Amino acid sequence: MSNLSHYKVLTFDCYGTIIDWETGVVNALQPLLNANNATVSREDLLSVYHSCEAAQQAKTPNLPYDKLLAAVHPQVAAKLNLKTPSVEEDEHFGASVGEWPAFPDSVAALGRLSKFYKLVILSNVDRGSFAKTNAGPLHGLTFDLIITAQDVGSYKPDPRNFEYMLHEVKDKLGVDKDQIIQTAQSQFHDHHPARSMGIKSSWIVRPGATMGNRPNEIYNWKFDTLGDMADALDEEAGRE
């Protein structure tokens, strides 16, 4: 396998890899649980949420992510046998994306990685939600290219998202597929489709994460955190 330093572009999943998607979702669903005096384990809550989200993304691939989350919110309530939330509560959940926290290592690690690579976002959210994240938890970070599901009209793992990314990276940054590393936590959304497209990938495990996991794990590199990946890159650079 070639070294990390032999590549030019990192294409990132954001929510789950850079942003703590699972904690963000759990926190944003807490008002629903509180209104029903319900207690649901983190694992069960995320399992129900992920199944509802994936089904809604397949059903309405053109729906912007904040609106999709608003549609998912009452479905989660129904699956948990909770009372139907109000439209305002659904919309509040949909608007929560920009408040989801970054992993503690993310900002510093991305700063280090940006010294070696062009940084590209390939996210399943909408442009407005990502802008809130970039202005909030990721304040101060600049990405060379931002691609959202809203731009593509479909959600990962749809191959169209990766085809769109490859075209944009070539057109805007002048970089071919063999110089790209898809850098992500989710096996379902990122690593499996990336492999099918012939794109190398770095698995950011985020120990304890559950959404998007698959029993057959696919990756070319594996790190617990983005900070660990930046460390490995620095170590390579020091040897060269």
SULTA-V233535 format. One record per backbone hydrogen bond with DSSP energy under -0.5 kcal/mol. CO is the residue of the C=O (numbers start at 1). NH is the residue of the N-H. If there is no record, write none. Layout:
co=(CO;CO)
nh=(NH;NH)
This chain:
co=(3;4;8;9;9;10;10;11;12;14;14;14;14;18;19;19;20;21;22;23;24;25;26;27;29;29;30;31;32;33;33;34;41;42;43;44;45;46;47;48;49;50;51;52;53;54;55;56;60;64;65;66;67;68;69;70;71;72;73;74;75;76;77;78;86;87;88;89;90;91;93;94;95;96;96;97;98;101;103;105;106;107;108;109;110;112;113;113;118;118;119;119;120;121;123;125;125;126;127;128;129;130;131;132;133;136;138;145;147;148;148;149;149;155;158;158;159;160;161;162;163;164;165;166;167;168;168;169;169;169;170;176;177;179;179;180;181;181;182;182;183;184;186;186;187;190;191;192;193;194;194;195;200;201;201;201;202;202;203;203;206;210;212;212;215;221;223;224;225;226;227;228;229;230;231;232;233;234;235;236;236)
nh=(6;7;118;11;181;12;120;183;122;16;17;18;19;103;16;21;24;25;26;27;28;29;30;30;32;33;34;35;36;36;38;37;45;46;47;48;49;50;51;52;53;54;55;56;57;58;59;60;63;68;69;70;71;72;73;74;75;76;77;78;79;80;82;81;90;91;92;93;94;95;96;97;98;99;100;100;137;20;106;109;110;111;112;113;114;115;116;117;10;120;144;145;12;147;149;149;150;130;131;132;133;134;135;136;138;139;141;121;123;151;152;153;154;158;161;162;163;164;165;166;167;168;169;170;171;172;173;173;174;175;174;179;180;8;9;200;11;183;184;202;13;204;190;191;192;194;195;196;197;197;199;198;182;203;220;221;184;204;205;223;209;213;187;188;217;203;205;206;229;230;231;232;233;234;235;236;237;238;239;239;240)
